[in-house]
């Protein structure tokens, strides 16, 4: 079973449905039994909903995606229609 530290570390990925299948059961089991982690989960879920609804309809500034890709090293992304590297901006 996951402990609080492991569960909180996986919380954002869990909320985004990005937790690996084999890691999902321990996180869910811990959330079912830990009031503190349940509260953290509810807070993060509501925060994501508020941000999502507040940002709906906002346009991204020019070049933002390219700058983010550069910052986070989008080496594995195929952002230019199928080549193996980031798009030059």
Backbone bond lengths (Angstrom), bond angles and torsions (degrees), N, CA, C in turn:
res aa  C-N    CA-C-N  psi(-1)  N-CA   C-N-CA  omega(-1)  CA-C   N-CA-C  phi
1 X - - - 1.457 - - 1.528 109.03 -
2 X 1.302 115.82 142.76 1.465 121.55 178.85 1.527 109.95 -71.87
3 X 1.337 116.05 147.86 1.457 119.55 173.81 1.535 108.39 -96.68
4 X 1.326 116.38 179.72 1.469 120.57 -177.20 1.524 111.87 -59.49
5 X 1.314 117.16 -43.35 1.463 120.65 -178.16 1.532 110.51 -61.05
6 X 1.331 117.43 -47.72 1.462 121.00 179.30 1.524 111.59 -63.59
7 X 1.324 116.18 -42.10 1.457 120.78 -178.96 1.514 111.13 -64.17
8 X 1.317 117.27 -45.71 1.466 120.17 -179.79 1.521 111.35 -66.53
9 X 1.329 117.19 -32.90 1.456 120.80 177.35 1.535 110.58 -65.99
10 X 1.324 117.63 -33.33 1.462 122.60 -178.62 1.532 113.12 -90.48
11 X 1.322 117.80 -4.21 1.464 121.56 -170.21 1.528 113.64 -57.79
12 X 1.316 118.49 -49.47 1.462 119.87 -179.18 1.517 111.63 -63.78
13 X 1.332 116.58 -41.08 1.471 118.95 177.99 1.521 110.60 -65.54
14 X 1.337 117.28 -36.43 1.464 121.33 177.50 1.531 109.94 -63.23
15 X 1.323 116.34 -45.13 1.465 120.24 179.63 1.526 112.17 -64.05
16 X 1.317 117.02 -28.61 1.463 122.23 -179.90 1.533 112.20 -94.77
17 X 1.338 117.47 10.09 1.473 122.85 -178.33 1.521 112.03 56.49
18 X 1.328 116.46 40.88 1.459 121.04 -178.18 1.530 112.83 -115.48
19 X 1.328 117.79 8.46 1.459 120.48 178.94 1.522 108.19 -79.23
20 X 1.318 116.32 133.56 1.457 121.28 177.97 1.528 109.71 -58.79
21 X 1.323 115.92 145.34 1.461 121.81 -176.32 1.521 112.41 -52.66
22 X 1.329 117.15 -43.06 1.466 120.03 -177.61 1.529 112.32 -70.08
23 X 1.316 118.34 -20.45 1.463 121.69 179.49 1.523 112.44 -94.95
24 X 1.319 117.69 -7.95 1.459 121.70 -174.70 1.531 112.85 -70.10
25 X 1.317 118.17 -47.43 1.468 121.82 -175.88 1.531 112.87 -57.67
26 X 1.333 119.55 -45.96 1.468 118.18 179.58 1.538 112.89 -64.79
27 X 1.319 117.02 -35.53 1.470 120.05 179.33 1.530 109.87 -66.96
28 X 1.330 116.85 -46.36 1.466 121.07 179.59 1.521 110.26 -63.21
29 X 1.322 117.00 -43.20 1.465 120.26 179.32 1.525 110.91 -61.25
30 X 1.326 116.75 -41.70 1.459 119.58 179.52 1.527 110.59 -66.31
31 X 1.328 117.35 -43.94 1.464 120.38 178.81 1.526 111.27 -60.95
32 X 1.321 117.45 -36.09 1.465 121.12 179.09 1.519 112.67 -64.87
33 X 1.345 116.58 -27.69 1.454 119.05 -174.60 1.516 116.52 -111.76
34 X 1.330 118.34 -1.04 1.463 120.54 -175.27 1.532 110.21 -121.15
35 X 1.297 115.94 110.31 1.464 120.98 -178.09 1.524 111.70 -62.19
36 X 1.331 117.71 -40.45 1.466 120.30 -179.35 1.531 111.28 -62.37
37 X 1.320 116.54 -44.86 1.467 119.69 179.84 1.527 111.24 -70.46
38 X 1.329 117.22 -33.56 1.464 120.30 174.88 1.524 110.55 -60.75
39 X 1.326 116.63 -42.87 1.462 120.48 178.80 1.523 111.05 -64.91
40 X 1.323 117.09 -41.02 1.465 120.75 177.15 1.521 109.85 -63.36
41 X 1.328 117.21 -42.86 1.461 121.74 177.76 1.528 110.63 -59.15
42 X 1.322 117.00 -48.90 1.471 121.20 -179.03 1.532 111.11 -61.72
43 X 1.329 117.16 -40.39 1.458 120.81 178.55 1.526 110.56 -63.13
44 X 1.326 117.06 -49.28 1.466 120.93 -178.28 1.528 111.59 -65.08
45 X 1.331 116.36 -38.53 1.469 119.96 178.62 1.528 110.25 -63.98
46 X 1.318 117.22 -43.75 1.469 120.44 178.94 1.521 110.84 -67.03
47 X 1.317 117.83 -40.77 1.460 121.58 178.06 1.527 110.30 -59.61
48 X 1.321 117.70 -44.98 1.462 120.83 177.77 1.529 111.14 -61.58
49 X 1.343 117.21 -40.92 1.472 120.46 178.35 1.525 111.16 -63.02
50 X 1.326 117.04 -43.92 1.462 121.23 -179.32 1.528 110.47 -64.18
51 X 1.309 116.83 -46.32 1.474 120.40 179.75 1.521 109.96 -62.62
52 X 1.333 116.88 -45.15 1.462 121.12 -179.07 1.530 110.61 -60.41
53 X 1.323 117.10 -45.44 1.469 119.38 -177.80 1.527 111.40 -72.47
54 X 1.323 117.85 -32.54 1.465 120.82 178.91 1.519 111.90 -71.02
55 X 1.319 116.47 -33.56 1.461 120.66 -176.13 1.521 112.95 -90.29
56 X 1.318 117.19 -6.91 1.459 120.72 -178.83 1.527 109.60 -58.46
57 X 1.277 115.72 128.48 1.461 120.34 178.44 1.512 114.19 89.72
58 X 1.324 117.57 -12.18 1.461 119.75 177.36 1.525 109.17 -73.27
59 X 1.308 116.56 138.36 1.453 120.82 176.46 1.524 109.40 -90.32
60 X 1.330 115.02 143.97 1.463 120.03 177.43 1.518 109.79 -75.16
61 X 1.319 117.49 140.10 1.465 120.23 175.32 1.525 110.55 -61.00
62 X 1.329 116.10 149.54 1.458 121.25 178.25 1.524 110.74 -54.50
63 X 1.322 116.07 131.91 1.458 121.94 174.97 1.522 115.29 80.91
64 X 1.333 118.87 -0.61 1.465 120.23 -176.58 1.523 111.84 -61.93
65 X 1.311 117.66 -45.88 1.464 120.30 -178.39 1.523 110.24 -60.49
66 X 1.321 117.59 -43.36 1.458 120.36 179.73 1.530 111.45 -64.27
67 X 1.324 117.21 -40.06 1.469 119.74 178.38 1.527 111.20 -65.51
68 X 1.336 117.17 -39.94 1.460 120.31 177.72 1.521 111.07 -64.91
69 X 1.322 115.97 -43.02 1.457 119.24 178.03 1.531 110.74 -60.92
70 X 1.315 116.55 -39.94 1.463 120.11 178.78 1.530 110.72 -65.21
71 X 1.326 117.14 -41.10 1.465 121.39 -179.90 1.518 112.52 -66.44
72 X 1.320 115.95 -39.90 1.458 120.27 -174.57 1.514 112.79 -98.71
73 X 1.318 116.91 7.81 1.457 120.59 175.75 1.503 112.95 59.72
74 X 1.293 116.96 67.95 1.465 122.64 -177.71 1.518 110.85 -72.74
75 X 1.329 117.03 47.64 1.460 122.04 -178.30 1.518 112.17 -61.25
76 X 1.325 117.14 -34.26 1.462 120.65 -176.61 1.516 112.66 -90.47
77 X 1.319 118.11 -9.49 1.465 121.28 -176.85 1.515 110.49 -79.31
78 X 1.304 114.67 145.60 1.464 119.71 173.04 1.514 106.79 -110.50
79 X 1.308 114.72 81.09 1.456 120.73 -171.94 1.511 113.65 -91.23
80 X 1.332 117.54 -5.39 1.446 118.50 -176.55 1.523 112.36 -117.96
81 X 1.320 115.57 29.81 1.442 118.98 174.51 1.508 114.35 88.45
82 X 1.304 119.00 18.69 1.447 119.21 171.08 1.505 116.91 129.12
83 X 1.309 120.83 -2.95 1.459 119.86 176.26 1.511 109.19 -82.92
84 X 1.292 116.97 171.77 1.454 121.17 -173.17 1.516 115.17 -92.57
85 X 1.275 121.21 16.03 1.450 120.65 -179.33 1.508 111.66 -142.43
86 X 1.315 116.92 172.84 1.459 119.90 178.28 1.512 111.03 -69.13
87 X 1.310 113.94 156.62 1.455 120.58 178.96 1.507 109.23 -76.45
88 X 1.302 117.66 134.19 1.468 121.03 176.69 1.512 108.55 -72.88
89 X 1.329 116.46 135.32 1.455 118.79 -176.17 1.421 112.98 -115.47
